[in-house]
Amino acid sequence: MLDTCQARFGDMFTLRIANEGTWVVTSNPEAIKQVFTGDPRLLHAGEANRILLPVLGPSSVLLLDDGAHLRQRKLMLPAFHGERMQRYGELMAEVAAEEIERWPIGEPYRVRPRMQAMTLEIILRAVFGVSEGPRMERLRVELRRLLNIVTNPLGGVVLVTLGPERTGRLRSFRRDLERVNRPIYEEIADRRKAGDLAERDDIMSLLLQATHEDGSPMSDEELRDELVTLLVAGHETTANALAWAVERLCRHPEKLRRLTEEVRADESGYLEAVVQETLRLRPVISIVLRRLVEPMEIGGRLLPAGVSIAPSVHLVHRRADLYPQPHEFRPERFLEQEGGRASNTYTWIPFGGGVRRCLGAAFAQFEMQTVLRELVLRRTLSPSRPDSERVYRRAITETPRHDAEVLVGHLAAATPTPAPEAEAVPA
């Protein structure tokens, strides 16, 4: 639909959506720059994300605006600094290796559900710092149940139809949410009593030590909302991106072969380019939203207060003037001086931009590189179906229609080597 509207109406067009109001979609880089560099007091992302309120809670950094958002974001930034994130590399590689070794050989196998299990385990252990015990197992089970509700297309229809407030009052939904909240609050209470918080690297321990500007610590409710936000946002999106990377690589055996050869030579440039090109060609979310508090001129159009301006990730990533042969999967473009645009924050936007750019962007890319690295060092991949998989909308994310179904084979003389280094994330 986005492609059709752009072809008919140009780089800026209006959609009117039930229970969501008016969206003005744009794929113009200058207009996108205006949105990402505009006054956040006038461009509310938290208000535009309110559909997620029942799950994430009112203190979630994704749902806050203005000063409250900046204060909460400042508390969370240290957890994603590159030096600290580097320590998660061994954990990521370990979880990936254990999962990949269980994959069946020589039969059609759907990768996306297993990528989901892998990324959930990684984010759970990175957030809580523990992997064993009845409480963690209970949390694992209940989180899967909650995430299935959130990411199921039918659940998305319910959220949009009823709206966040009415959904949050549903007895069945409240019951499911309470089953997730109970072990989280128990873990918070126990961790507050721990005497070794300063020595721990997990995100919960870091947030427990964080303080607001007045010196007060985060409340249990704030911690719960941010932990659930990290678990939800750091799980489904990365899993879908990894599934798309596998699907695209299988359809381009020469790209997969080059990736395998360079990774075995302990090189990381092409690996990074594969991740960037996957996120360009198959972004897991098509748009980002900002709701206008006041009338504002964007892209040469005066937009009224109350509408949502929607930079389109999907459309800007497919502009031929930015990416020659935009529908081709060609990681090499990000290694060339004039083909790769990942450094341009207004033309490569899989993580949004501005002060609302995804906090976990570097974490997600590092995780994708680590998992793909373990995969190509341990297994061969080939498509199980003759045709490329179509994009399938699963609630708010976009996945391969058949869950990236592949044939997995043994790779001779696979010798894993140390995980790649993470880059520091500027604060």
C-alpha positions as CSV (number, residue, x, y, z in Angstrom):
1,M,0.0,0.0,0.0
2,L,2.8,2.4,0.8
3,D,4.5,1.7,-2.5
4,T,1.1,2.3,-4.3
5,C,0.4,5.5,-2.5
6,Q,3.9,6.9,-3.2
7,A,3.6,6.0,-6.9
8,R,0.2,7.8,-7.1
9,F,0.7,10.8,-4.7
10,G,4.5,11.3,-4.4
11,D,6.8,11.5,-1.4
12,M,4.2,12.9,0.9
13,F,0.6,11.6,1.3
14,T,-2.1,11.4,3.9
15,L,-3.8,8.3,5.4
16,R,-6.8,8.4,7.7
17,I,-7.0,5.4,10.0
18,A,-9.7,4.3,12.4
19,N,-8.8,5.0,16.1
20,E,-5.4,6.4,14.9
21,G,-6.5,9.6,13.3
22,T,-4.5,11.2,10.4
23,W,-1.1,10.1,9.4
24,V,1.0,12.1,6.9
25,V,3.6,9.7,5.5
26,T,6.8,11.0,4.0
27,S,9.9,9.5,2.4
28,N,11.7,12.7,1.6
29,P,15.1,12.8,3.4
30,E,14.8,16.6,4.1
31,A,11.4,16.2,5.6
32,I,12.7,13.3,7.7
33,K,15.5,15.4,8.9
34,Q,13.0,18.1,9.9
35,V,11.2,15.5,12.0
36,F,14.2,14.0,13.6
37,T,15.8,17.4,14.4
38,G,12.6,19.2,15.3
39,D,11.7,20.3,18.8
40,P,10.6,17.1,20.7
41,R,8.2,19.2,22.7
42,L,6.2,19.7,19.5
43,L,6.7,16.2,18.0
44,H,5.5,13.6,20.5
45,A,6.6,10.1,19.9
46,G,5.4,8.8,23.2
47,E,1.9,9.9,22.5
48,A,2.1,8.3,19.0
49,N,3.2,5.0,20.7
50,R,0.3,5.0,23.2
51,I,-1.2,1.8,21.6
52,L,1.5,-0.1,23.6
53,L,0.5,1.3,27.0
54,P,-1.3,-1.8,28.3
55,V,1.8,-3.9,27.9
56,L,4.7,-1.5,28.6
57,G,3.2,0.6,31.3
58,P,3.1,4.4,31.8
59,S,6.7,4.8,32.8
60,S,8.1,3.2,29.6
61,V,10.7,5.3,27.8
62,L,8.8,4.6,24.6
63,L,5.6,6.2,25.9
64,L,7.1,9.3,27.6
65,D,7.5,12.8,26.0
66,D,9.3,16.0,26.8
67,G,11.4,16.2,30.0
68,A,10.1,12.9,31.4
69,H,11.4,11.1,28.3
70,L,14.8,12.7,28.4
71,R,15.2,12.0,32.1
72,Q,14.3,8.4,31.7
73,R,16.5,8.0,28.6
74,K,19.5,9.4,30.4
75,L,19.1,6.8,33.2
76,M,19.0,4.0,30.6
77,L,21.8,5.1,28.3
78,P,24.8,3.7,30.4
79,A,23.4,0.2,30.0
80,F,24.0,0.3,26.3
81,H,27.4,1.9,26.2
82,G,29.7,0.1,23.9
83,E,32.3,-0.9,26.5
84,R,29.6,-2.4,28.7
85,M,27.8,-4.0,25.8
86,Q,30.9,-5.7,24.7
87,R,30.7,-7.9,27.8
88,Y,27.4,-9.4,26.4
89,G,29.3,-10.7,23.4
90,E,30.3,-14.0,25.0
91,L,26.7,-14.5,26.3
92,M,25.3,-13.9,22.8
93,A,27.7,-16.3,21.2
94,E,27.1,-19.0,23.8
95,V,23.3,-18.8,23.5
96,A,23.5,-18.8,19.7
97,A,25.8,-21.8,19.5
98,E,23.7,-23.9,21.9
99,E,20.6,-23.1,19.8
100,I,22.1,-23.6,16.4
101,E,23.6,-27.0,17.4
102,R,20.0,-28.3,18.0
103,W,18.7,-27.4,14.5
104,P,17.8,-30.5,12.4
105,I,19.9,-31.3,9.4
106,G,18.5,-31.7,5.9
107,E,14.8,-31.0,6.5
108,P,12.7,-27.9,6.0
109,Y,13.1,-25.8,9.1
110,R,11.5,-22.5,10.1
111,V,14.1,-20.2,11.5
112,R,12.1,-17.3,12.8
113,P,10.5,-19.1,15.9
114,R,14.0,-20.3,16.9
115,M,15.5,-16.9,16.4
116,Q,12.7,-15.7,18.8
117,A,13.7,-18.2,21.4
118,M,17.3,-17.3,21.0
119,T,16.8,-13.5,21.3
120,L,14.5,-13.9,24.2
121,E,17.1,-15.9,26.1
122,I,19.8,-13.4,25.3
123,I,17.7,-10.4,26.4
124,L,16.5,-12.2,29.5
125,R,20.0,-13.0,30.6
126,A,21.4,-9.6,29.7
127,V,18.5,-7.8,31.5
128,F,18.4,-10.0,34.7
129,G,21.9,-11.4,34.8
130,V,20.6,-14.9,35.7
131,S,19.4,-17.8,33.6
132,E,18.5,-20.6,36.1
133,G,15.9,-21.0,38.9
134,P,12.2,-21.5,39.1
135,R,11.5,-17.7,39.0
136,M,13.4,-17.3,35.7
137,E,11.7,-20.3,34.2
138,R,8.3,-19.0,35.2
139,L,9.2,-15.6,33.7
140,R,10.3,-17.2,30.5
141,V,7.0,-19.0,30.1
142,E,4.8,-16.1,31.0
143,L,6.8,-13.7,28.8
144,R,6.4,-16.0,25.8
145,R,2.6,-16.0,26.5
146,L,2.5,-12.2,26.8
147,L,4.7,-11.7,23.7
148,N,2.5,-14.1,21.7
149,I,-0.5,-12.0,22.6
150,V,1.3,-8.8,21.6
151,T,2.8,-10.0,18.4
152,N,-0.1,-12.1,17.2
153,P,-2.0,-10.2,14.3
154,L,-5.3,-10.9,16.1
155,G,-4.0,-9.3,19.2
156,G,-3.0,-6.2,17.2
157,V,-6.5,-6.0,15.8
158,V,-7.9,-6.1,19.4
159,L,-5.5,-3.4,20.5
160,V,-6.4,-1.1,17.6
161,T,-10.1,-1.8,17.8
162,L,-10.5,-1.4,21.6
163,G,-7.7,1.2,22.1
164,P,-5.1,1.0,24.9
165,E,-7.3,2.0,27.8
166,R,-10.1,-0.5,27.1
167,T,-7.7,-3.3,26.3
168,G,-5.9,-2.7,29.7
169,R,-9.2,-3.2,31.5
170,L,-9.9,-6.6,30.0
171,R,-10.0,-9.2,32.7
172,S,-8.1,-11.8,30.6
173,F,-5.4,-9.3,29.7
174,R,-4.9,-8.1,33.2
175,R,-4.6,-11.7,34.4
176,D,-1.9,-12.5,31.7
177,L,-0.1,-9.3,32.7
178,E,-0.1,-10.1,36.4
179,R,1.5,-13.5,35.7
180,V,4.4,-11.6,34.1
181,N,4.6,-8.8,36.6
182,R,4.7,-11.1,39.7
183,P,8.2,-12.7,39.0
184,I,9.6,-9.4,37.8
185,Y,8.6,-7.6,41.0
186,E,9.9,-10.5,43.1
187,E,13.3,-10.3,41.2
188,I,13.4,-6.5,41.8
189,A,12.8,-6.9,45.5
190,D,15.5,-9.6,45.9
191,R,18.0,-7.6,43.8
192,R,17.5,-4.5,45.9
193,K,18.8,-6.5,48.8
194,A,22.0,-7.7,46.9
195,G,25.3,-6.4,48.2
196,D,27.1,-6.8,44.9
197,L,25.2,-4.5,42.5
198,A,28.3,-2.5,41.6
199,E,30.0,-5.7,40.4
200,R,27.2,-6.9,38.2
201,D,26.9,-6.1,34.5
202,D,23.2,-6.9,33.9
203,I,20.8,-4.1,33.0
204,M,18.6,-4.6,36.0
205,S,21.5,-4.1,38.4
206,L,22.6,-1.0,36.5
207,L,19.1,0.5,36.6
208,L,18.8,-0.2,40.4
209,Q,21.9,2.0,40.9
210,A,20.6,4.8,38.7
211,T,19.2,7.9,40.3
212,H,17.1,10.8,39.2
213,E,18.4,14.3,39.2
214,D,17.1,14.8,42.8
215,G,19.0,11.7,43.9
216,S,16.0,9.4,44.2
217,P,16.2,5.9,42.8
218,M,13.8,4.5,40.2
219,S,10.6,3.1,41.7
220,D,9.6,-0.5,41.4
221,E,6.9,0.6,38.8
222,E,9.5,2.5,36.7
223,L,11.9,-0.5,36.8
224,R,9.1,-2.9,35.8
225,D,8.0,-0.8,32.9
226,E,11.6,-0.3,31.6
227,L,12.5,-3.9,32.0
228,V,9.4,-5.1,30.1
229,T,10.1,-2.4,27.4
230,L,13.6,-3.9,27.0
231,L,12.3,-7.4,26.9
232,V,9.6,-6.7,24.3
233,A,11.5,-4.3,22.1
234,G,14.7,-6.3,22.3
235,H,13.2,-9.6,21.4
236,E,10.7,-9.7,18.5
237,T,12.4,-7.0,16.4
238,T,15.9,-8.6,16.4
239,A,14.5,-12.1,15.9
240,N,12.6,-10.9,12.8
241,A,15.7,-9.1,11.4
242,L,17.8,-12.2,11.9
243,A,15.1,-14.3,10.1
244,W,15.2,-11.9,7.2
245,A,19.0,-12.0,7.1
246,V,18.9,-15.8,6.8
247,E,16.1,-15.6,4.2
248,R,18.0,-13.1,2.0
249,L,21.4,-14.9,2.3
250,C,19.8,-18.2,1.3
251,R,18.5,-16.6,-1.9
252,H,21.9,-15.2,-2.7
253,P,24.4,-18.1,-2.2
254,E,27.3,-16.0,-3.5
255,K,26.7,-13.5,-0.7
256,L,26.4,-16.3,1.9
257,R,29.7,-17.8,0.5
258,R,31.5,-14.4,0.8
259,L,30.2,-13.9,4.3
260,T,31.3,-17.4,5.4
261,E,34.8,-16.9,3.9
262,E,35.3,-13.5,5.5
263,V,34.0,-14.6,8.9
264,R,36.2,-17.6,8.9
265,A,39.1,-15.3,8.1
266,D,38.1,-13.3,11.3
267,E,37.0,-10.3,9.2
268,S,33.9,-8.3,10.2
269,G,33.4,-5.7,7.5
270,Y,31.1,-7.8,5.2
271,L,29.2,-9.2,8.2
272,E,28.4,-5.6,9.3
273,A,27.3,-4.8,5.7
274,V,25.0,-7.8,5.6
275,V,23.3,-6.6,8.8
276,Q,22.9,-3.1,7.4
277,E,21.6,-4.2,4.0
278,T,19.1,-6.6,5.7
279,L,17.8,-3.7,7.8
280,R,17.6,-1.5,4.7
281,L,15.8,-3.9,2.4
282,R,13.7,-5.7,5.1
283,P,13.1,-3.3,8.0
284,V,11.0,-4.9,10.6
285,I,8.9,-1.8,11.1
286,S,7.7,0.3,8.2
287,I,7.2,3.7,9.8
288,V,8.0,5.8,12.8
289,L,5.5,8.2,14.2
290,R,5.5,11.7,15.8
291,R,2.3,13.4,16.8
292,L,2.2,17.2,16.3
293,V,1.4,19.3,19.4
294,E,1.1,22.5,17.3
295,P,0.8,23.3,13.6
296,M,4.1,22.8,11.9
297,E,5.5,23.1,8.4
298,I,7.2,19.9,7.3
299,G,8.3,19.1,3.7
300,G,6.8,22.4,2.5
301,R,3.4,21.5,3.8
302,L,1.6,23.2,6.8
303,L,0.3,20.3,9.0
304,P,-2.3,20.9,11.7
305,A,-1.9,20.0,15.3
306,G,-3.0,16.5,16.2
307,V,-1.9,14.7,13.0
308,S,0.9,12.2,13.1
309,I,3.9,12.7,10.8
310,A,5.2,9.3,9.7
311,P,8.7,9.0,8.2
312,S,8.5,5.8,6.2
313,V,11.4,3.4,6.8
314,H,10.2,1.2,4.0
315,L,9.9,3.9,1.4
316,V,13.1,5.9,2.1
317,H,15.1,2.7,2.0
318,R,13.9,2.0,-1.5
319,R,14.7,5.3,-3.1
320,A,16.7,4.7,-6.3
321,D,18.4,8.1,-6.0
322,L,19.8,7.0,-2.6
323,Y,20.2,3.2,-3.2
324,P,20.8,2.2,-6.9
325,Q,18.9,-1.0,-7.7
326,P,17.1,-0.5,-4.4
327,H,15.2,-3.9,-4.5
328,E,18.4,-5.9,-4.9
329,F,20.0,-7.5,-1.8
330,R,23.6,-6.1,-2.2
331,P,25.6,-5.8,1.1
332,E,28.5,-4.5,-1.0
333,R,26.8,-1.1,-1.2
334,F,27.7,-0.5,2.4
335,L,31.3,-1.1,1.7
336,E,31.5,1.2,-1.2
337,Q,32.3,4.9,-0.9
338,E,29.1,6.1,-2.6
339,G,26.6,3.2,-2.2
340,G,26.3,2.8,1.6
341,R,24.1,5.3,3.4
342,A,24.1,3.7,6.9
343,S,26.0,6.7,8.2
344,N,23.3,9.1,7.1
345,T,20.8,9.3,9.9
346,Y,18.0,10.5,7.5
347,T,18.2,7.9,4.7
348,W,19.0,4.7,6.7
349,I,16.5,4.7,9.6
350,P,15.6,1.2,10.8
351,F,16.0,2.4,14.4
352,G,14.2,5.8,13.9
353,G,16.2,8.9,14.6
354,G,16.8,12.0,16.7
355,V,16.4,11.9,20.5
356,R,14.0,9.0,20.0
357,R,16.4,6.8,18.2
358,C,16.2,3.2,19.6
359,L,18.4,2.9,22.7
360,G,19.2,-0.7,21.8
361,A,20.3,0.0,18.2
362,A,23.9,-0.9,18.7
363,F,23.0,-3.8,20.9
364,A,20.7,-5.2,18.2
365,Q,23.2,-4.9,15.4
366,F,26.0,-6.4,17.6
367,E,23.6,-9.3,18.5
368,M,22.8,-9.9,14.8
369,Q,26.4,-10.0,13.9
370,T,27.2,-12.4,16.7
371,V,24.4,-14.8,15.9
372,L,25.1,-14.7,12.1
373,R,28.7,-15.3,12.8
374,E,28.0,-18.4,14.9
375,L,25.5,-19.6,12.2
376,V,27.8,-19.4,9.2
377,L,30.7,-20.9,11.2
378,R,28.6,-23.9,12.1
379,R,26.1,-24.6,9.4
380,T,25.3,-24.3,5.7
381,L,22.0,-22.8,4.6
382,S,19.9,-23.3,1.4
383,P,16.3,-22.3,0.6
384,S,13.6,-25.0,1.0
385,R,11.2,-23.2,-1.3
386,P,11.9,-21.9,-4.9
387,D,10.6,-18.4,-4.4
388,S,11.6,-15.6,-2.1
389,E,9.3,-15.2,0.9
390,R,6.9,-12.3,0.9
391,V,6.6,-9.8,3.7
392,Y,3.9,-10.8,6.2
393,R,2.7,-8.3,8.7
394,R,2.7,-9.7,12.3
395,A,1.0,-7.1,14.5
396,I,3.4,-4.2,14.2
397,T,6.4,-6.0,12.8
398,E,7.0,-7.5,9.4
399,T,8.3,-11.1,9.0
400,P,9.0,-13.6,6.3
401,R,5.8,-15.2,5.2
402,H,7.0,-18.7,5.9
403,D,9.2,-17.8,8.9
404,A,12.4,-18.1,6.8
405,E,12.1,-21.8,6.0
406,V,15.5,-23.2,5.1
407,L,17.5,-26.4,4.7
408,V,20.3,-26.6,7.3
409,G,23.5,-28.6,6.6
410,H,26.8,-29.3,8.3
411,L,29.8,-27.1,7.6
412,A,33.1,-29.0,7.4
413,A,35.9,-27.8,9.7
414,A,33.8,-25.1,11.4
415,T,36.0,-23.5,14.1
416,P,34.3,-20.7,16.0
417,T,36.6,-17.8,16.9
418,P,36.1,-14.9,19.3
419,A,33.0,-12.7,18.9
420,P,33.4,-9.4,17.0
421,E,34.0,-6.2,19.1
422,A,31.1,-3.8,19.7
423,E,31.4,-0.2,18.8
424,A,30.9,2.4,21.5
425,V,27.5,4.1,21.5
426,P,27.7,7.9,21.9
427,A,25.6,9.3,24.7
